[in-house]
Amino acid sequence: MTNEGKVKAVNQKLWVGGMVGGNREILEESIGHIHSYFDGLIFVVDSRAKQEDIDWLESIKKEGKIIVKKWVNDHAHTSNEVMLSGIMEFPDYIVWLDQSDKLNEVFVKRLRENIKYWHQNNVGMVYLDHPFIIRYHQGVRFANSPHWTIINTIGKSINLSTINGYRKENYIFNLRDNDKLRSGFLSPAKYWFCYPPFSNQTQLLYSQFSNEIWSQHEQLRINFQFYCKYELGLELTLESLIDYMQNNVGKYSDYFEKVLETEVNLLDLFRLYVLNQKWEVLAENRFNFSYFRWKNEGIVDQGKYDSYIGCFNRYRLQQNKEIE
């Protein structure tokens, strides 16, 4: 193992940070129960936030920095204020929260022990759906906007949601989950179809296998956008894509069907807006659908090698991991 992979027993710190718009009630729900387990806070706060929100963050931060900054519509630019704050050193780790994220306190209690293990094993990035846990060094950055693409990490990436027995609530709650809205499926599709290269949707799913596989799937996503825009004449909006799906069932090209079959975010749209499945049904059985089996056999469930989950499992088998 390189020197970089060895643990610094001294001065390795654990931070929590992110971008927030203020609103003390949400902040207390998100971090009020866990801030004491961290060495400090590094948050960028919208300058339109109330002073009482900023004061509350300052009162609990111990170490770190609360950066008050005028909001610009660029997640990466704003997020990098944290990376450029001068507070962290290698091999500190930072848990990056969205304002709607609430961490499980039991998980947080184990985090300090976990980061020592991750550092020993040269883990530079831990995916927890959302948020990320990032090992800091001077070159690590957020890129693109939106949403949460991390570049220049050193070492391996791991995805906690792929471990055997994974249960999301053992790690994190999304405060938006209680809304029970279709937006929980529309937002990932928006990131996948509407946003520019290197969106977090492919990073989250595929970089755990290798950056090469991530780049391969990111290129497939961008190629599909190009096809839809220049061959089909669609705007890169969900409304345009949904309208095309609804009015061209049975007329899709082989290429469109192949992409539809293997991309879970597109299958979500198809099931919601073409098959008119209730989102609750989709939530309970999100990956258990193959477009091809539905088209050719009228079957709405799938095996372990069909559709998106089949692609995912083939990568897992290549790396001697159990299939999902």
Helices and strands as residue ranges (DSSP letters): G 3-5, E 14-20, H 24-31, G 35-37, E 40-46, H 51-60, E 63-69, H 75-83, E 93-97, E 101-103, H 105-109, H 111-120, E 123-127, E 132-135, E 141-143, E 149-151, E 156-159, G 160-162, G 168-170, E 172-174, G 177-179, H 183-194, H 200-206, H 211-226, I 227-231, H 238-247, H 254-262, H 264-273, H 279-284, H 291-297, H 307-318
